[in-house]
Amino acid sequence: MSEHTVLKLIKQADQAITNEDFDRLMSFYAEDAVLVVQPGQIARGKAQIRRAFNAIARHFQHRLTVHQGRAHVFEGAGTALVIMETQLFIGDAKTPVTRRATYVFREDPADGWLCTIDNSYGTDLLDAA
Amino acid sequence: MSEHTVLKLIKQADQAITNEDFDRLMSFYAEDAVLVVQPGQIARGKAQIRRAFNAIARHFQHRLTVHQGRAHVFEGAGTALVIMETQLFIGDAKTPVTRRATYVFREDPADGWLCTIDNSYGTDLLDAA
């Protein structure tokens, strides 16, 4: 089975995070998308999401690299749910911090697949509830 | 904060499962929604989803009750991601089987919020990858 389009987009977005190319990164998000910055903190809309990624880059002293691990994609009714291991490599660390992420995409007639909800914490948010 | 509409809909859907009212249950799904029946098995579209719920009801000898535990809802760009403890009470069991589920909804201009992806296994699917 060929790789789902949204997995290719996530790889490109991960590269944009590594390069701190936030103009490019924002092109993967819907205008009123939501990013779970950390448990209890949400960024809503491209302006807030961009500011959050700037803050994340500073927090990791501009040494954050993001890779994909195992993944499943479910597509239904113009939406896609991605269940994925997201690996954060910080600085010179040889082993990543691995999150079990959940991403939602919507297929837009004009713009193709756009990320609408970016929750890298997945169901672990229930621990913080 | 008032409860998000999709949480109310999930409660109504859970009641429909308990009552085995599959006509009503199907009204919560988009026409081409996807249900993760079990790891590696997908039902696509209302006809397949209905057959899957019939099989599930038989499997649990018509003694399945579904309740919500803790939940988070994230809404962005006309979609919603629900992260939820889904509690399955089977027969006379006092303690439920708890899953950490992920549900995707899409807001339809005519029909309101409809479930597009029903994955009660959440990120645990990565264990089966």
Interface residues (C-beta under 8 A of the other chain):
Chain A: A30 E31 D32 A33 V34 V36 I42 R44 G69 R70 A71 H72 F74 E75 G76 A77 G78 T79 A80 L81 I83 M84 E85 R100 A101 T102 V104 R106 L114 T116 I117 N119 G122 T123 L125 L126 A129
Chain B: A30 E31 D32 A33 V34 V36 I42 R44 G69 R70 A71 H72 F74 E75 G76 A77 G78 T79 A80 L81 I83 M84 E85 R100 A101 T102 V104 R106 L114 T116 I117 N119 G122 T123 L125 L126 A129
